[in-house]
Amino acid sequence: MAAALTESQIAIVKSTAPVLKEHGNTITSVFYKNLIADHAALSDVFNASSQVTGRQPRALASAVLAYATYIDDLPKLAHAVERIAHKHVSLQVTPAQYDLVGQYLIQAIGQVLGSAATPDIVDAWTAAYGVLAGVFINREADMYRANAADRFAGWRKFRILRKVAETPSVTSFSLAPVDGELLPLPRYLPGQYVSVQVPVPALGHLQSRQYSLSRAPREQGDYYRISVKREEGLEAGIAGLVSNLLHASFGPGDEVELSHPQGEFFVDPQAASKEGVPAVLISASSGATPLMAILDSLVLQDGAPRKALPPVKRPVSWVHAARSSAEILFADEVTQIARGNDNVTATFYSRRPAQAAVMDVVKPAEGSVVRYLAGDARLDLAQLDRDADLFLADARAEYFICGPETFMVDVRRALVALGVDKPRIFLELFSTGDVVDE
């Protein structure tokens, strides 16, 4: 265990924050270049697309800067630590790899800063990294132990049972374990994801991506479902390496590797304290995938609970935006749920719809509707009912948002302007790093 930092070390690390803000991206870019050049096997761990775009170096630079800024107030980093720890466990990061990262990160600081990286600065950052690595290693060890108790440690082979096109760009894959000893499958919390690992011929090595589980867990679950958007940009080698490969080259009978479900973005559908608390699920594009699992977990199917214990009853508002009516995700599934549950309303919004400009479909349960809205611009919360759709009058209401980063930031900003407390707004980012906080 790393020794506690001295007051002098803390002061030195905090004093480097301005330097890290200026040179952080250069330091982390050098770090990744040197580390992967010397340890090619780590290419399996790092996202090649995020390396090409620079998103991964920027995310690390942001994390290092945040650590320097709040090194004397670490609770402010609790969410970031939890998010990163879940991601690391999904990728099977080991304690030994932390030692390697520390070595190359300190080396990169010295390489970029030159003589400005004094012995005191190097010593302080070496100690600070050791403390932070210890925090991650301990938290991740807890998760690994829990996963092992679930009979699901490491990477496990899964076979594709079904491949279903949900929209022109999103396909669902139902994945069952090759090893029957994993049945029934370990449970997860709706909103969480799995890492999927496949060989990428274009790169000559493995790559992993995180995909949200898009249905609620079942008591005797025999498969997981993920819904994958085919990302654009593959021609430039920038994005979509794995999603395009899954869409084009993987089908029923093919095998992939999965790790245990992880993620800090979730809802506990049985939390008694949430009885009657509205849940507003706002998504755009494939951001509907984790919210589909949340919606699925909060309702009953055919009058029977999906799990041994029924979910607490919460008013649920589903709001989904798509570029066109053809791209509306899970429309039939959500409509069926809304029509069968009097606590659920659904609104689908598209910018270039095939439907009429506005269409309301009243469902059997009195007072509930499934609506299709159209517009010439992005979804504006002003188009929604303040109470029926957004529950703004209820100070307990919770908001779960997933979609492109700018969409999520804009929706959160709009909700805050409408009087929603920020701690009641939860975001899930489909990318390296975290959502930038205003």
KAMOHU-V601536 format. One record per residue. N is the residue number from 1. RES is the residue in one small letter. PHI is phi in whole degrees, 0 to 359 (none if undefined). PSI is psi as a letter, one per 30 degrees, with the letter a starting at -180 (999 if undefined). NEAR is the number of other ideal C-beta (glycine too) atoms within 10 Angstrom. Layout:
BEGIN
N_RES_PHI_PSI_NEAR, N_RES_PHI_PSI_NEAR
END
This chain:
BEGIN
1_m_none_k_8, 2_a_292_k_15, 3_a_290_l_10, 4_a_297_k_9, 5_l_287_k_18, 6_t_278_l_11, 7_e_300_e_8, 8_s_294_e_11, 9_q_296_e_21, 10_i_299_e_18, 11_a_296_e_13, 12_i_294_e_22, 13_v_298_e_23, 14_k_298_e_16, 15_s_292_f_12, 16_t_274_f_23, 17_a_304_e_18, 18_p_299_e_11, 19_v_293_e_18, 20_l_293_e_23, 21_k_296_e_14, 22_e_279_e_10, 23_h_245_g_17, 24_g_302_e_23, 25_n_296_e_18, 26_t_294_e_15, 27_i_300_e_24, 28_t_287_e_25, 29_s_295_e_19, 30_v_296_e_19, 31_f_304_e_23, 32_y_295_e_21, 33_k_300_e_14, 34_n_292_e_16, 35_l_297_e_20, 36_i_289_e_17, 37_a_298_e_9, 38_d_271_f_11, 39_h_223_i_13, 40_a_300_f_11, 41_a_298_f_9, 42_l_287_f_15, 43_s_299_f_16, 44_d_293_f_17, 45_v_273_e_18, 46_f_278_k_17, 47_n_286_j_20, 48_a_297_e_20, 49_s_295_e_23, 50_s_291_f_19, 51_q_290_e_17, 52_v_295_e_15, 53_t_283_f_17, 54_g_85_g_14, 55_r_294_e_16, 56_q_293_e_21, 57_p_301_e_22, 58_r_294_e_17, 59_a_295_e_17, 60_l_293_e_21, 61_a_299_e_22, 62_s_296_e_19, 63_a_293_e_19, 64_v_295_e_23, 65_l_296_e_18, 66_a_299_e_16, 67_y_296_e_21, 68_a_296_e_22, 69_t_290_e_16, 70_y_248_g_15, 71_i_297_f_22, 72_d_260_g_12, 73_d_210_h_8, 74_l_298_f_13, 75_p_305_f_8, 76_k_294_f_11, 77_l_260_g_18, 78_a_302_e_10, 79_h_296_e_12, 80_a_297_e_17, 81_v_298_e_18, 82_e_295_e_13, 83_r_299_e_19, 84_i_293_e_21, 85_a_298_e_22, 86_h_300_e_21, 87_k_296_e_19, 88_h_298_e_20, 89_v_294_e_23, 90_s_296_f_24, 91_l_263_g_20, 92_q_64_h_19, 93_v_293_k_19, 94_t_249_l_14, 95_p_302_e_13, 96_a_298_e_8, 97_q_291_f_18, 98_y_296_e_19, 99_d_299_e_14, 100_l_294_e_14, 101_v_298_e_18, 102_g_301_e_17, 103_q_300_e_15, 104_y_283_f_21, 105_l_291_e_22, 106_i_296_e_18, 107_q_298_e_16, 108_a_293_e_21, 109_i_301_e_26, 110_g_294_e_17, 111_q_294_e_15, 112_v_279_e_19, 113_l_275_f_18, 114_g_60_b_7, 115_s_294_f_6, 116_a_291_f_12, 117_a_276_i_19, 118_t_292_l_12, 119_p_305_e_7, 120_d_295_e_11, 121_i_294_e_20, 122_v_298_e_16, 123_d_296_e_14, 124_a_295_e_23, 125_w_289_e_24, 126_t_297_e_16, 127_a_293_e_19, 128_a_296_e_23, 129_y_297_e_22, 130_g_300_e_16, 131_v_295_e_19, 132_l_295_e_20, 133_a_300_e_17, 134_g_298_e_15, 135_v_299_e_15, 136_f_294_e_17, 137_i_300_e_19, 138_n_293_e_12, 139_r_295_e_17, 140_e_291_e_21, 141_a_298_e_13, 142_d_300_e_11, 143_m_294_e_16, 144_y_299_e_17, 145_r_295_e_11, 146_a_296_e_13, 147_n_293_e_19, 148_a_295_e_12, 149_a_295_f_10, 150_d_276_g_15, 151_r_69_g_15, 152_f_227_i_20, 153_a_250_k_14, 154_g_72_a_11, 155_w_276_k_18, 156_r_233_k_16, 157_k_281_k_13, 158_f_234_k_24, 159_r_252_k_15, 160_i_286_k_18, 161_l_270_e_15, 162_r_219_k_13, 163_k_227_j_17, 164_v_235_k_11, 165_a_283_j_10, 166_e_276_e_23, 167_t_216_l_21, 168_p_302_f_10, 169_s_244_f_20, 170_v_238_k_23, 171_t_235_k_20, 172_s_264_k_19, 173_f_240_k_26, 174_s_264_k_18, 175_l_240_k_23, 176_a_245_k_17, 177_p_293_k_20, 178_v_292_e_12, 179_d_273_j_11, 180_g_297_f_8, 181_e_294_f_8, 182_l_279_f_18, 183_l_272_k_14, 184_p_295_l_13, 185_l_298_k_21, 186_p_304_k_18, 187_r_284_l_14, 188_y_215_l_21, 189_l_265_k_20, 190_p_301_k_25, 191_g_115_f_27, 192_q_282_l_24, 193_y_232_l_27, 194_v_239_l_24, 195_s_270_k_20, 196_v_247_k_26, 197_q_242_k_21, 198_v_220_l_19, 199_p_286_k_13, 200_v_247_j_16, 201_p_304_e_9, 202_a_296_f_12, 203_l_257_f_13, 204_g_81_g_9, 205_h_205_l_14, 206_l_284_l_16, 207_q_220_k_21, 208_s_238_k_21, 209_r_224_l_22, 210_q_259_k_21, 211_y_232_k_25, 212_s_295_k_28, 213_l_285_k_26, 214_s_253_g_27, 215_r_211_l_23, 216_a_289_l_26, 217_p_293_k_22, 218_r_252_l_15, 219_e_299_e_11, 220_q_243_h_7, 221_g_296_k_19, 222_d_242_g_14, 223_y_203_l_18, 224_y_256_k_24, 225_r_241_k_22, 226_i_241_l_23, 227_s_233_j_24, 228_v_249_k_26, 229_k_273_k_22, 230_r_284_j_18, 231_e_281_k_19, 232_e_274_l_13, 233_g_105_g_14, 234_l_299_e_18, 235_e_303_e_9, 236_a_270_g_10, 237_g_70_g_13, 238_i_261_e_15, 239_a_220_l_18, 240_g_80_g_20, 241_l_304_e_22, 242_v_276_e_25, 243_s_298_e_23, 244_n_294_e_19, 245_l_295_e_20, 246_l_297_e_24, 247_h_295_e_20, 248_a_271_e_10, 249_s_240_f_10, 250_f_243_k_19, 251_g_210_a_13, 252_p_309_k_11, 253_g_98_f_9, 254_d_283_l_14, 255_e_245_k_12, 256_v_227_l_20, 257_e_249_k_17, 258_l_234_l_22, 259_s_249_l_22, 260_h_303_k_24, 261_p_306_k_25, 262_q_220_l_23, 263_g_128_k_22, 264_e_265_f_18, 265_f_262_j_22, 266_f_195_l_22, 267_v_235_k_26, 268_d_267_j_14, 269_p_290_f_25, 270_q_252_g_14, 271_a_293_j_12, 272_a_300_e_7, 273_s_292_f_8, 274_k_263_g_19, 275_e_306_k_10, 276_g_80_f_11, 277_v_278_k_17, 278_p_298_k_20, 279_a_241_j_23, 280_v_254_j_26, 281_l_252_j_27, 282_i_244_k_30, 283_s_221_l_27, 284_a_223_k_25, 285_s_56_b_21, 286_s_286_f_27, 287_g_299_f_27, 288_a_290_f_33, 289_t_296_e_29, 290_p_291_e_28, 291_l_288_f_31, 292_m_297_e_31, 293_a_295_e_27, 294_i_295_e_23, 295_l_302_e_28, 296_d_302_e_24, 297_s_280_f_21, 298_l_264_g_25, 299_v_233_l_21, 300_l_259_l_15, 301_q_242_k_14, 302_d_54_h_6, 303_g_78_g_6, 304_a_238_k_7, 305_p_293_k_14, 306_r_284_f_21, 307_k_230_l_15, 308_a_301_e_7, 309_l_252_k_10, 310_p_288_l_13, 311_p_289_l_22, 312_v_292_l_16, 313_k_272_k_16, 314_r_232_k_21, 315_p_297_k_18, 316_v_233_k_21, 317_s_242_j_24, 318_w_261_k_26, 319_v_232_j_27, 320_h_230_k_26, 321_a_245_k_25, 322_a_220_l_26, 323_r_291_f_14, 324_s_208_l_13, 325_s_297_e_18, 326_a_292_f_13, 327_e_264_g_22, 328_i_294_k_22, 329_l_265_k_26, 330_f_62_g_27, 331_a_301_e_19, 332_d_294_e_9, 333_e_295_e_16, 334_v_292_e_24, 335_t_299_e_18, 336_q_298_e_14, 337_i_296_e_22, 338_a_297_e_26, 339_r_289_f_17, 340_g_258_g_16, 341_n_221_j_19, 342_d_285_f_15, 343_n_261_g_18, 344_v_240_k_25, 345_t_237_l_23, 346_a_222_k_26, 347_t_230_k_24, 348_f_248_k_24, 349_y_237_k_22, 350_s_224_k_21, 351_r_275_e_16, 352_r_231_i_13, 353_p_279_l_20, 354_a_273_f_10, 355_q_285_l_13, 356_a_296_l_8, 357_a_304_e_9, 358_v_219_k_12, 359_m_223_k_13, 360_d_253_k_10, 361_v_243_j_12, 362_v_282_k_12, 363_k_264_l_19, 364_p_304_e_8, 365_a_292_k_15, 366_e_299_k_7, 367_g_88_f_9, 368_s_246_k_17, 369_v_222_l_16, 370_v_249_k_22, 371_r_240_k_19, 372_y_247_j_22, 373_l_247_k_19, 374_a_235_l_18, 375_g_195_l_16, 376_d_264_f_6, 377_a_225_a_7, 378_r_293_l_15, 379_l_306_k_25, 380_d_244_k_13, 381_l_300_f_17, 382_a_295_f_8, 383_q_283_f_15, 384_l_259_l_20, 385_d_286_k_14, 386_r_301_e_13, 387_d_259_e_11, 388_a_293_e_14, 389_d_262_e_20, 390_l_250_f_22, 391_f_52_h_22, 392_l_293_f_18, 393_a_282_f_10, 394_d_258_j_14, 395_a_290_f_10, 396_r_266_f_12, 397_a_306_k_21, 398_e_244_k_19, 399_y_235_k_23, 400_f_245_k_23, 401_i_235_k_25, 402_c_211_k_28, 403_g_165_a_25, 404_p_305_k_16, 405_e_301_e_15, 406_t_295_e_12, 407_f_299_e_19, 408_m_295_e_22, 409_v_297_e_16, 410_d_295_e_18, 411_v_294_e_25, 412_r_298_e_21, 413_r_298_e_13, 414_a_294_e_15, 415_l_295_e_22, 416_v_298_e_14, 417_a_295_f_9, 418_l_274_g_12, 419_g_103_g_10, 420_v_278_k_20, 421_d_292_k_11, 422_k_302_e_12, 423_p_297_f_7, 424_r_268_g_16, 425_i_247_k_20, 426_f_239_k_17, 427_l_241_k_20, 428_e_235_j_24, 429_l_260_k_17, 430_f_271_i_20, 431_s_192_l_16, 432_t_292_k_20, 433_g_91_a_20, 434_d_216_l_17, 435_v_293_k_16, 436_v_293_k_10, 437_d_269_k_9, 438_e_285_999_8
END
